[in-house]
Amino acid sequence: MHKIFLSYSHKDEAWKDRLVTQHGVLQMQDLLEIWEDRQIATGDDWLPAIEIALSTCNIAILLISANFLTSQFILGKEVPRLLELRQSEGVRVIPLIIKPCAWQKVAWLKPIQARPKDGRALSGGNDHQIDIDLAALANELAELLQPMPHAPSPTRFIPLPPEKIFTAKLPTTTDTLFGREDDLKRLDAAWADPNTHVLTLVAWGGVGKTALSACMRGRSIARARVKTAKFPATSLSRMPSNGLAIPIPTPARRGTKARVWRH
């Protein structure tokens, strides 16, 4: 909730009370919170309380009068801190001229837009006009406190891990297989194993058994004359219907042994 700090001379407390009454309408609607030093409880350290209120306010209303502009505490403590916050944190400082005084001659005050408009003092009007001016300030603050529409934030790009692509199922256009290096290594190991005569590949249809065996046949031609054939399920004992058998030529002295590779 937005917090308003009221800076005023205690000699002008009646004007402060009128301001609080008008802005209390906004406070009852939870649009803002008004802070004044009369809220400091008896026995509390008043200076730290004021410093905390200064540091946490969004808006400061200064009730400008000769009493205000001659207060050593206000000019020495509150005003310098508020001007600092105005510069560094964008705290809105609003001078409210309540009585005629030479405020235009004050260097730090002259550049700041004051209310009521045209720099006239509240005390110059009758009760009705004073209420109009204070209500106008309350309405102005209500407009200032409305949340500004935010431009839609750009869609944040969240990088995703690359998808795992199985290149084994891509159409084969050359004698070289891509992505099957591990499979070919296992075939080479079976080829080099003197105790393996038949290697059976078992996998679902379409995963690349035929392409793998064709590649192996091409690699085998350079080593020896070998044939790779697809056998029906009844041609080899324990040969599954979705399998492919690769006979591996071995010397006659080798014993008969088959290796089943489930893929």
Backbone as CSV, one residue per row, in Angstrom:
resi,resn,N_x,N_y,N_z,CA_x,CA_y,CA_z,C_x,C_y,C_z
1,MET,0.847,-1.193,0.000,0.000,0.000,0.000,0.885,1.246,0.000
2,HIS,0.451,2.269,-0.743,1.198,3.521,-0.792,1.087,4.255,0.546
3,LYS,2.197,4.874,0.922,2.262,5.544,2.218,2.551,7.024,2.010
4,ILE,1.740,7.862,2.659,1.898,9.313,2.567,2.462,9.838,3.883
5,PHE,3.537,10.592,3.767,4.156,11.227,4.933,3.704,12.681,4.968
6,LEU,3.165,13.092,6.092,2.739,14.485,6.262,3.807,15.249,7.037
7,SER,4.317,16.294,6.404,5.305,17.159,7.052,4.640,18.516,7.296
8,TYR,4.578,18.917,8.560,3.840,20.137,8.905,4.365,20.691,10.222
9,SER,4.064,21.946,10.464,4.362,22.566,11.755,3.193,22.311,12.690
10,HIS,3.503,21.991,13.924,2.432,21.763,14.897,1.567,23.008,15.105
11,LYS,2.074,24.170,14.732,1.270,25.392,14.817,0.158,25.402,13.766
12,ASP,0.294,24.513,12.762,-0.698,24.429,11.680,-1.490,23.125,11.768
13,GLU,-1.639,22.621,12.966,-2.259,21.304,13.123,-3.707,21.275,12.645
14,ALA,-4.408,22.371,12.750,-5.800,22.394,12.291,-5.878,22.145,10.784
15,TRP,-4.918,22.674,10.039,-4.882,22.436,8.594,-4.514,20.984,8.297
16,LYS,-3.626,20.464,9.095,-3.282,19.041,8.927,-4.499,18.153,9.129
17,ASP,-5.313,18.477,10.124,-6.499,17.662,10.407,-7.499,17.711,9.248
18,ARG,-7.653,18.873,8.635,-8.565,18.969,7.489,-8.049,18.143,6.313
19,LEU,-6.760,18.168,6.125,-6.169,17.364,5.046,-6.373,15.874,5.307
20,VAL,-6.134,15.445,6.543,-6.296,14.031,6.890,-7.742,13.595,6.696
21,THR,-8.683,14.464,7.023,-10.095,14.110,6.860,-10.430,13.849,5.391
22,GLN,-9.987,14.727,4.511,-10.275,14.549,3.083,-9.577,13.313,2.514
23,HIS,-8.334,13.111,2.862,-7.586,11.970,2.325,-7.921,10.677,3.051
24,GLY,-8.603,10.807,4.194,-9.063,9.599,4.869,-10.037,8.793,4.029
25,VAL,-10.721,9.460,3.081,-11.615,8.729,2.171,-10.820,7.690,1.387
26,LEU,-9.653,8.072,0.892,-8.801,7.136,0.147,-8.230,6.066,1.065
27,GLN,-7.928,6.477,2.297,-7.380,5.504,3.240,-8.416,4.433,3.583
28,MET,-9.670,4.810,3.705,-10.717,3.841,3.994,-10.933,2.878,2.835
29,GLN,-10.537,3.265,1.633,-10.643,2.395,0.461,-9.358,1.598,0.225
30,ASP,-8.464,1.645,1.205,-7.194,0.912,1.125,-6.351,1.333,-0.077
31,LEU,-6.480,2.592,-0.483,-5.657,3.095,-1.580,-4.337,3.665,-1.074
32,LEU,-4.317,4.089,0.168,-3.101,4.667,0.725,-3.162,4.609,2.249
33,GLU,-2.009,4.894,2.837,-1.897,4.980,4.300,-1.274,6.327,4.644
34,ILE,-1.909,7.056,5.520,-1.415,8.373,5.925,-0.606,8.227,7.206
35,TRP,0.597,8.825,7.197,1.414,8.804,8.414,1.673,10.235,8.860
36,GLU,1.458,10.461,10.146,1.783,11.744,10.770,2.408,11.470,12.132
37,ASP,3.132,12.434,12.652,3.880,12.184,13.886,2.985,12.001,15.104
38,ARG,1.701,12.340,15.011,0.801,12.110,16.135,0.530,10.617,16.328
39,GLN,0.946,9.802,15.379,0.761,8.357,15.507,1.841,7.710,16.374
40,ILE,2.870,8.463,16.723,3.929,7.920,17.573,3.375,7.722,18.982
41,ALA,3.475,6.515,19.489,2.898,6.191,20.795,3.691,6.850,21.923
42,THR,3.007,7.100,23.011,3.651,7.685,24.186,4.773,6.776,24.685
43,GLY,5.936,7.359,24.900,7.081,6.599,25.388,7.984,6.081,24.289
44,ASP,7.520,6.119,23.023,8.370,5.673,21.915,9.401,6.745,21.581
45,ASP,10.509,6.324,21.001,11.511,7.273,20.524,10.983,7.910,19.240
46,TRP,10.703,9.193,19.285,10.018,9.833,18.160,10.923,10.033,16.947
47,LEU,12.215,10.294,17.166,13.093,10.559,16.020,13.284,9.318,15.143
48,PRO,13.594,8.138,15.717,13.688,6.945,14.861,12.378,6.634,14.145
49,ALA,11.242,6.896,14.811,9.950,6.634,14.176,9.757,7.526,12.954
50,ILE,10.150,8.791,13.072,10.039,9.708,11.932,10.976,9.278,10.808
51,GLU,12.182,8.877,11.163,13.141,8.457,10.137,12.654,7.223,9.390
52,ILE,12.037,6.282,10.104,11.495,5.089,9.446,10.349,5.475,8.513
53,ALA,9.475,6.362,8.984,8.354,6.800,8.153,8.839,7.522,6.902
54,LEU,9.875,8.315,7.034,10.443,9.004,5.873,10.989,8.004,4.855
55,SER,11.666,6.989,5.351,12.324,6.027,4.460,11.347,5.094,3.764
56,THR,10.121,4.995,4.278,9.163,4.039,3.716,8.002,4.709,2.988
57,CYS,8.028,6.012,2.838,6.907,6.691,2.186,7.083,6.707,0.673
58,ASN,5.958,6.807,-0.025,5.957,6.966,-1.482,5.661,8.405,-1.886
59,ILE,4.899,9.078,-1.032,4.475,10.457,-1.293,4.649,11.257,-0.005
60,ALA,5.071,12.496,-0.148,5.166,13.400,1.005,4.393,14.672,0.679
61,ILE,3.524,15.063,1.579,2.784,16.321,1.431,3.327,17.302,2.460
62,LEU,3.799,18.448,1.976,4.369,19.475,2.844,3.346,20.592,3.011
63,LEU,2.921,20.848,4.223,1.952,21.918,4.494,2.725,23.226,4.670
64,ILE,2.800,23.990,3.559,3.687,25.145,3.501,3.025,26.377,4.131
65,SER,3.763,26.953,5.060,3.365,28.216,5.702,4.637,28.846,6.245
66,ALA,4.509,30.036,6.790,5.673,30.655,7.426,6.130,29.822,8.613
67,ASN,5.195,29.194,9.310,5.573,28.317,10.423,6.422,27.144,9.928
68,PHE,6.033,26.567,8.816,6.780,25.442,8.243,8.186,25.884,7.824
69,LEU,8.259,27.019,7.130,9.528,27.464,6.551,10.466,28.088,7.574
70,THR,10.059,28.145,8.837,10.948,28.642,9.895,11.182,27.580,10.971
71,SER,10.751,26.365,10.726,10.959,25.281,11.693,12.339,24.670,11.470
72,GLN,13.185,24.746,12.489,14.534,24.207,12.353,14.517,22.686,12.160
73,PHE,13.620,22.005,12.856,13.583,20.544,12.714,13.127,20.146,11.310
74,ILE,12.083,20.790,10.824,11.587,20.444,9.489,12.648,20.720,8.433
75,LEU,13.244,21.914,8.490,14.233,22.288,7.470,15.550,21.543,7.642
76,GLY,15.852,21.129,8.873,17.129,20.459,9.109,17.077,18.951,8.981
77,LYS,15.896,18.345,9.198,15.784,16.879,9.193,14.881,16.356,8.074
78,GLU,13.639,16.810,8.090,12.657,16.210,7.185,12.876,16.613,5.729
79,VAL,13.017,17.903,5.468,13.139,18.369,4.084,14.372,17.800,3.389
80,PRO,15.581,17.851,3.989,16.736,17.277,3.284,16.555,15.796,2.952
81,ARG,15.971,15.043,3.880,15.768,13.611,3.626,14.752,13.387,2.506
82,LEU,13.696,14.178,2.496,12.682,14.030,1.450,13.234,14.416,0.080
83,LEU,14.030,15.472,0.024,14.627,15.860,-1.257,15.600,14.789,-1.751
84,GLU,16.296,14.174,-0.817,17.202,13.078,-1.191,16.415,11.898,-1.762
85,LEU,15.313,11.523,-1.097,14.490,10.411,-1.574,13.797,10.754,-2.891
86,ARG,13.460,12.007,-3.056,12.854,12.439,-4.330,13.821,12.236,-5.485
87,GLN,15.086,12.519,-5.227,16.091,12.385,-6.273,16.491,10.933,-6.506
88,SER,16.656,10.170,-5.433,17.215,8.818,-5.562,16.165,7.740,-5.785
89,GLU,14.981,7.903,-5.191,13.985,6.834,-5.251,12.660,7.263,-5.861
90,GLY,12.588,8.497,-6.326,11.372,8.939,-6.997,10.201,9.217,-6.083
91,VAL,10.465,9.481,-4.797,9.374,9.848,-3.886,8.760,11.165,-4.367
92,ARG,7.434,11.177,-4.478,6.751,12.383,-4.955,6.552,13.352,-3.789
93,VAL,7.094,14.548,-3.928,6.988,15.588,-2.902,6.001,16.645,-3.398
94,ILE,4.933,16.865,-2.627,3.869,17.791,-3.032,3.755,18.910,-2.001
95,PRO,4.176,20.120,-2.337,3.955,21.253,-1.425,2.485,21.689,-1.495
96,LEU,1.863,21.844,-0.357,0.485,22.329,-0.266,0.523,23.668,0.471
97,ILE,0.230,24.745,-0.251,0.324,26.086,0.331,-0.928,26.334,1.174
98,ILE,-0.758,26.377,2.470,-1.938,26.550,3.332,-2.130,28.001,3.761
99,LYS,-1.038,28.765,3.833,-1.138,30.179,4.218,-0.194,30.988,3.335
100,PRO,-0.505,32.257,3.095,0.397,33.088,2.297,1.765,33.212,2.973
101,CYS,2.808,33.060,2.187,4.191,33.213,2.664,5.078,33.364,1.433
102,ALA,6.327,33.698,1.667,7.254,33.934,0.553,7.896,32.620,0.095
103,TRP,7.076,31.618,-0.157,7.622,30.303,-0.513,8.323,30.315,-1.870
104,GLN,7.932,31.250,-2.775,8.578,31.297,-4.093,10.043,31.710,-4.000
105,LYS,10.443,32.264,-2.871,11.827,32.706,-2.699,12.716,31.613,-2.098
106,VAL,12.125,30.489,-1.755,12.893,29.390,-1.158,13.474,28.550,-2.293
107,ALA,14.800,28.440,-2.331,15.466,27.831,-3.488,15.024,26.393,-3.736
108,TRP,14.949,25.584,-2.701,14.606,24.174,-2.917,13.126,23.969,-3.217
109,LEU,12.287,24.945,-2.833,10.836,24.806,-2.963,10.304,25.368,-4.281
110,LYS,10.912,26.416,-4.779,10.398,27.114,-5.954,10.232,26.203,-7.172
111,PRO,11.163,25.272,-7.480,11.014,24.468,-8.709,9.928,23.390,-8.630
112,ILE,9.415,23.091,-7.429,8.482,21.973,-7.269,7.051,22.467,-7.466
113,GLN,6.300,21.756,-8.303,4.909,22.124,-8.559,4.092,22.018,-7.274
114,ALA,3.418,23.098,-6.918,2.674,23.162,-5.658,1.175,23.080,-5.917
115,ARG,0.446,22.840,-4.873,-1.013,22.853,-4.875,-1.491,23.748,-3.730
116,PRO,-2.653,24.439,-3.836,-3.560,24.466,-4.989,-2.896,25.067,-6.231
117,LYS,-3.562,24.892,-7.370,-3.002,25.385,-8.617,-2.853,26.906,-8.570
118,ASP,-1.916,27.361,-9.361,-1.604,28.795,-9.470,-0.914,29.339,-8.224
119,GLY,-0.527,28.445,-7.284,0.240,28.882,-6.132,-0.530,29.687,-5.117
120,ARG,-1.841,29.673,-5.180,-2.613,30.416,-4.180,-2.698,29.603,-2.885
121,ALA,-2.960,30.268,-1.791,-3.026,29.609,-0.488,-4.441,29.134,-0.195
122,LEU,-4.521,28.002,0.508,-5.831,27.475,0.902,-6.616,28.478,1.742
123,SER,-5.909,29.174,2.600,-6.588,30.067,3.550,-7.298,31.222,2.862
124,GLY,-7.006,31.440,1.585,-7.653,32.537,0.868,-9.079,32.227,0.471
125,GLY,-9.512,30.975,0.578,-10.868,30.623,0.188,-11.759,30.402,1.390
126,ASN,-13.072,30.321,1.117,-14.001,30.002,2.192,-13.975,28.497,2.452
127,ASP,-14.749,28.056,3.417,-14.720,26.629,3.774,-15.057,25.736,2.587
128,HIS,-16.025,26.163,1.797,-16.418,25.358,0.641,-15.266,25.243,-0.354
129,GLN,-14.602,26.359,-0.630,-13.491,26.328,-1.585,-12.321,25.506,-1.038
130,ILE,-12.090,25.596,0.259,-11.014,24.791,0.858,-11.297,23.303,0.679
131,ASP,-12.552,22.914,0.924,-12.903,21.502,0.724,-12.741,21.092,-0.737
132,ILE,-13.091,21.982,-1.650,-12.916,21.676,-3.079,-11.445,21.446,-3.395
133,ASP,-10.583,22.317,-2.883,-9.142,22.192,-3.168,-8.559,20.915,-2.555
134,LEU,-8.947,20.610,-1.328,-8.422,19.400,-0.685,-8.961,18.136,-1.359
135,ALA,-10.232,18.160,-1.768,-10.795,17.009,-2.478,-10.123,16.834,-3.835
136,ALA,-9.805,17.950,-4.495,-9.119,17.865,-5.788,-7.745,17.218,-5.627
137,LEU,-7.051,17.562,-4.550,-5.753,16.938,-4.297,-5.913,15.445,-4.025
138,ALA,-6.939,15.076,-3.264,-7.179,13.656,-2.991,-7.471,12.892,-4.279
139,ASN,-8.285,13.478,-5.158,-8.583,12.818,-6.434,-7.338,12.710,-7.311
140,GLU,-6.508,13.732,-7.266,-5.268,13.698,-8.045,-4.353,12.578,-7.551
141,LEU,-4.262,12.435,-6.243,-3.444,11.354,-5.690,-4.018,9.991,-6.058
142,ALA,-5.341,9.871,-6.028,-5.961,8.594,-6.387,-5.605,8.206,-7.815
143,GLU,-5.563,9.193,-8.711,-5.177,8.911,-10.094,-3.708,8.507,-10.177
144,LEU,-2.874,9.195,-9.407,-1.445,8.870,-9.429,-1.173,7.466,-8.903
145,LEU,-2.001,7.030,-7.967,-1.766,5.736,-7.329,-2.359,4.573,-8.106
146,GLN,-3.091,4.858,-9.182,-3.623,3.772,-9.992,-2.464,3.024,-10.634
147,PRO,-2.500,1.687,-10.619,-1.410,0.932,-11.245,-1.343,1.206,-12.732
148,MET,-0.151,1.477,-13.202,0.054,1.737,-14.617,-0.008,0.431,-15.393
149,PRO,-0.676,0.430,-16.568,-0.697,-0.807,-17.364,0.699,-1.144,-17.848
150,HIS,1.056,-2.382,-17.686,2.387,-2.828,-18.088,2.338,-3.384,-19.501
151,ALA,3.348,-3.054,-20.254,3.453,-3.648,-21.583,3.699,-5.142,-21.424
152,PRO,3.121,-5.928,-22.308,3.340,-7.377,-22.187,4.817,-7.708,-22.267
153,SER,5.266,-8.478,-21.317,6.677,-8.847,-21.296,6.966,-9.814,-22.427
154,PRO,8.127,-9.670,-23.043,8.467,-10.605,-24.124,8.552,-12.024,-23.603
155,THR,8.174,-12.936,-24.476,8.217,-14.342,-24.103,9.649,-14.744,-23.795
156,ARG,9.815,-15.279,-22.629,11.157,-15.688,-22.231,11.517,-17.005,-22.897
157,PHE,12.668,-17.006,-23.540,13.117,-18.211,-24.221,13.752,-19.149,-23.210
158,ILE,13.215,-20.329,-23.125,13.751,-21.345,-22.226,14.357,-22.449,-23.084
159,PRO,15.665,-22.538,-23.122,16.271,-23.580,-23.960,15.929,-24.965,-23.441
160,LEU,15.573,-25.828,-24.344,15.264,-27.203,-24.002,16.402,-28.105,-24.445
161,PRO,16.596,-29.200,-23.736,17.642,-30.132,-24.173,17.306,-30.681,-25.550
162,PRO,18.305,-30.866,-26.384,18.037,-31.375,-27.735,17.395,-32.750,-27.684
163,GLU,16.462,-32.962,-28.594,15.814,-34.258,-28.654,16.793,-35.316,-29.151
164,LYS,16.612,-36.509,-28.617,17.435,-37.615,-29.056,16.866,-38.155,-30.363
165,ILE,17.651,-38.083,-31.389,17.204,-38.500,-32.720,17.825,-39.851,-33.042
166,PHE,16.972,-40.803,-33.384,17.444,-42.135,-33.742,17.644,-42.182,-35.250
167,THR,18.893,-42.054,-35.643,19.194,-42.019,-37.074,19.170,-43.391,-37.711
168,ALA,19.044,-44.445,-36.894,19.062,-45.789,-37.471,17.860,-46.034,-38.364
169,LYS,16.755,-45.311,-38.131,15.548,-45.541,-38.910,15.478,-44.675,-40.159
170,LEU,16.471,-43.822,-40.381,16.456,-43.001,-41.573,16.702,-43.862,-42.796
171,PRO,16.131,-43.478,-43.956,16.375,-44.271,-45.173,17.855,-44.355,-45.479
172,THR,18.284,-45.543,-45.862,19.690,-45.768,-46.183,19.932,-45.437,-47.644
173,THR,20.832,-44.505,-47.894,21.140,-44.127,-49.272,22.582,-44.439,-49.638
174,THR,23.385,-44.834,-48.644,24.770,-45.201,-48.916,25.069,-46.484,-48.166
175,ASP,26.275,-46.959,-48.349,26.699,-48.163,-47.641,27.093,-47.868,-46.198
176,THR,27.112,-46.602,-45.834,27.535,-46.226,-44.486,26.312,-45.981,-43.610
177,LEU,26.327,-46.592,-42.429,25.251,-46.367,-41.467,25.658,-45.254,-40.509
178,PHE,24.695,-44.413,-40.164,24.941,-43.346,-39.209,24.230,-43.670,-37.903
179,GLY,24.932,-43.480,-36.800,24.318,-43.712,-35.505,24.295,-45.156,-35.065
180,ARG,24.973,-46.019,-35.764,24.971,-47.452,-35.414,26.367,-47.939,-35.055
181,GLU,27.221,-47.017,-34.636,28.607,-47.394,-34.360,28.692,-48.463,-33.278
182,ASP,27.878,-48.302,-32.208,27.917,-49.293,-31.129,27.442,-50.657,-31.618
183,ASP,26.411,-50.659,-32.479,25.914,-51.930,-33.008,26.974,-52.622,-33.854
184,LEU,27.655,-51.835,-34.681,28.688,-52.427,-35.537,29.856,-52.950,-34.707
185,LYS,30.151,-52.281,-33.612,31.222,-52.783,-32.742,30.852,-54.143,-32.156
186,ARG,29.591,-54.305,-31.789,29.157,-55.600,-31.238,29.207,-56.684,-32.309
187,LEU,28.861,-56.307,-33.537,28.969,-57.286,-34.628,30.419,-57.665,-34.889
188,ASP,31.291,-56.662,-34.850,32.716,-56.958,-35.042,33.231,-57.872,-33.940
189,ALA,32.751,-57.634,-32.708,33.185,-58.487,-31.602,32.699,-59.913,-31.795
190,ALA,31.459,-60.054,-32.285,30.951,-61.409,-32.558,31.737,-62.081,-33.670
191,TRP,32.099,-61.281,-34.667,32.904,-61.817,-35.773,34.242,-62.338,-35.263
192,ALA,34.827,-61.592,-34.332,36.145,-61.982,-33.834,36.079,-63.093,-32.801
193,ASP,34.890,-63.385,-32.269,34.756,-64.420,-31.242,34.829,-65.798,-31.891
194,PRO,35.830,-66.613,-31.599,35.966,-67.935,-32.234,34.868,-68.905,-31.824
195,ASN,34.125,-68.598,-30.788,33.083,-69.513,-30.319,31.691,-69.152,-30.822
196,THR,31.591,-68.099,-31.645,30.292,-67.680,-32.163,30.211,-67.984,-33.648
197,HIS,29.149,-68.717,-34.060,28.962,-69.082,-35.465,27.768,-68.380,-36.074
198,VAL,26.740,-68.145,-35.287,25.533,-67.499,-35.801,25.122,-66.408,-34.812
199,LEU,24.860,-65.225,-35.357,24.400,-64.111,-34.532,22.966,-63.796,-34.929
200,THR,22.063,-63.865,-33.978,20.648,-63.621,-34.242,20.254,-62.261,-33.684
201,LEU,19.730,-61.397,-34.542,19.255,-60.080,-34.130,17.754,-60.159,-33.893
202,VAL,17.300,-59.779,-32.724,15.881,-59.830,-32.377,15.422,-58.419,-32.017
203,ALA,14.440,-57.912,-32.746,13.918,-56.567,-32.483,12.601,-56.402,-33.222
204,TRP,11.910,-55.318,-32.918,10.669,-55.012,-33.622,10.960,-54.715,-35.082
205,GLY,9.954,-54.932,-35.902,10.109,-54.643,-37.319,10.361,-53.171,-37.573
206,GLY,11.256,-52.887,-38.498,11.506,-51.507,-38.894,12.568,-50.791,-38.119
207,VAL,13.234,-51.453,-37.178,14.250,-50.750,-36.392,15.617,-50.779,-37.056
208,GLY,15.752,-51.544,-38.159,17.018,-51.505,-38.898,17.831,-52.773,-38.850
209,LYS,17.181,-53.925,-38.622,17.952,-55.182,-38.593,18.537,-55.487,-39.966
210,THR,17.707,-55.350,-41.017,18.165,-55.654,-42.371,19.263,-54.698,-42.795
211,ALA,19.088,-53.398,-42.500,20.116,-52.423,-42.869,21.421,-52.714,-42.150
212,LEU,21.315,-53.119,-40.884,22.522,-53.421,-40.126,23.233,-54.648,-40.675
213,SER,22.454,-55.679,-41.007,23.083,-56.890,-41.538,23.669,-56.640,-42.916
214,ALA,22.988,-55.772,-43.721,23.533,-55.447,-45.037,24.853,-54.714,-44.911
215,CYS,24.918,-53.799,-43.952,26.178,-53.081,-43.733,27.259,-54.038,-43.273
216,MET,26.878,-54.962,-42.381,27.853,-55.938,-41.900,28.344,-56.823,-43.027
217,ARG,27.435,-57.164,-43.939,27.856,-57.988,-45.069,28.879,-57.245,-45.908
218,GLY,28.634,-55.935,-46.135,29.595,-55.165,-46.906,30.938,-55.083,-46.219
219,ARG,30.924,-54.954,-44.909,32.187,-54.922,-44.165,32.872,-56.273,-44.188
220,SER,32.049,-57.331,-44.254,32.623,-58.675,-44.197,33.278,-59.091,-45.499
221,ILE,32.808,-58.514,-46.622,33.354,-58.925,-47.917,34.848,-58.701,-47.963
222,ALA,35.292,-57.613,-47.331,36.726,-57.333,-47.333,37.501,-58.327,-46.492
223,ARG,36.810,-59.024,-45.595,37.507,-59.970,-44.729,37.424,-61.393,-45.289
224,ALA,36.277,-61.733,-45.761,36.106,-63.103,-46.281,34.818,-63.164,-47.061
225,ARG,34.628,-64.169,-47.860,33.395,-64.342,-48.600,32.335,-64.862,-47.635
226,VAL,31.306,-64.087,-47.464,30.294,-64.438,-46.489,28.931,-64.048,-47.027
227,LYS,27.932,-64.780,-46.659,26.567,-64.484,-47.066,25.743,-64.172,-45.815
228,THR,24.903,-63.157,-45.985,23.973,-62.824,-44.915,22.584,-63.122,-45.417
229,ALA,21.848,-63.944,-44.735,20.535,-64.375,-45.212,19.503,-64.215,-44.126
230,LYS,18.299,-63.965,-44.545,17.185,-63.888,-43.607,16.475,-65.227,-43.630
231,PHE,16.382,-65.846,-42.478,15.812,-67.175,-42.386,14.396,-67.096,-41.871
232,PRO,13.505,-67.988,-42.374,12.181,-68.078,-41.754,12.307,-68.644,-40.354
233,ALA,11.281,-68.468,-39.585,11.338,-68.879,-38.183,11.560,-70.365,-38.032
234,THR,11.199,-71.171,-39.039,11.335,-72.625,-38.923,12.687,-73.117,-39.394
235,SER,13.524,-72.215,-39.937,14.785,-72.651,-40.509,15.867,-72.817,-39.477
236,LEU,15.687,-72.262,-38.322,16.725,-72.347,-37.299,16.044,-72.523,-35.955
237,SER,16.508,-73.479,-35.200,15.903,-73.702,-33.888,16.071,-72.460,-33.022
238,ARG,15.013,-72.133,-32.280,14.984,-70.960,-31.401,15.139,-69.646,-32.170
239,MET,14.849,-69.671,-33.450,14.954,-68.454,-34.249,13.627,-67.717,-34.210
240,PRO,13.495,-66.513,-33.612,12.222,-65.811,-33.526,11.780,-65.298,-34.885
241,SER,10.448,-65.103,-35.030,9.910,-64.677,-36.319,10.350,-63.273,-36.687
242,ASN,10.694,-62.468,-35.706,11.131,-61.106,-36.009,12.644,-60.989,-35.911
243,GLY,13.342,-62.072,-36.168,14.787,-62.067,-36.035,15.488,-62.153,-37.373
244,LEU,16.756,-61.894,-37.333,17.614,-61.974,-38.510,18.879,-62.694,-38.087
245,ALA,19.229,-63.728,-38.841,20.407,-64.525,-38.493,21.548,-64.187,-39.420
246,ILE,22.697,-63.954,-38.859,23.896,-63.686,-39.643,24.858,-64.840,-39.418
247,PRO,25.017,-65.733,-40.415,25.992,-66.807,-40.251,27.404,-66.252,-40.314
248,ILE,28.238,-66.720,-39.417,29.624,-66.255,-39.360,30.526,-67.439,-39.686
249,PRO,31.268,-67.383,-40.813,32.124,-68.513,-41.188,33.263,-68.690,-40.199
250,THR,33.489,-69.896,-39.831,34.568,-70.204,-38.892,35.232,-71.484,-39.338
251,PRO,36.452,-71.754,-38.933,37.128,-73.017,-39.253,36.330,-74.196,-38.732
252,ALA,36.502,-75.342,-39.356,35.729,-76.542,-39.008,35.968,-76.986,-37.590
253,ARG,37.114,-76.606,-37.033,37.405,-77.076,-35.685,36.570,-76.373,-34.625
254,ARG,35.891,-75.260,-34.993,35.095,-74.557,-33.993,33.846,-75.353,-33.661
255,GLY,33.457,-75.274,-32.434,32.220,-75.918,-32.028,31.021,-75.095,-32.468
256,THR,29.849,-75.679,-32.472,28.649,-74.972,-32.906,28.092,-74.156,-31.743
257,LYS,27.964,-72.848,-31.988,27.419,-71.971,-30.959,26.725,-70.785,-31.623
258,ALA,25.564,-70.413,-31.143,24.826,-69.266,-31.687,24.662,-68.212,-30.605
259,ARG,24.727,-66.940,-30.992,24.540,-65.835,-30.050,23.286,-65.070,-30.463
260,VAL,22.430,-64.809,-29.503,21.198,-64.064,-29.759,21.380,-62.642,-29.236
261,TRP,21.138,-61.709,-30.120,21.285,-60.293,-29.753,19.908,-59.647,-29.831
262,ARG,19.371,-59.271,-28.677,18.057,-58.611,-28.652,18.272,-57.106,-28.710
263,HIS,17.627,-56.486,-29.645,17.853,-55.065,-29.908,16.606,-54.277,-29.582
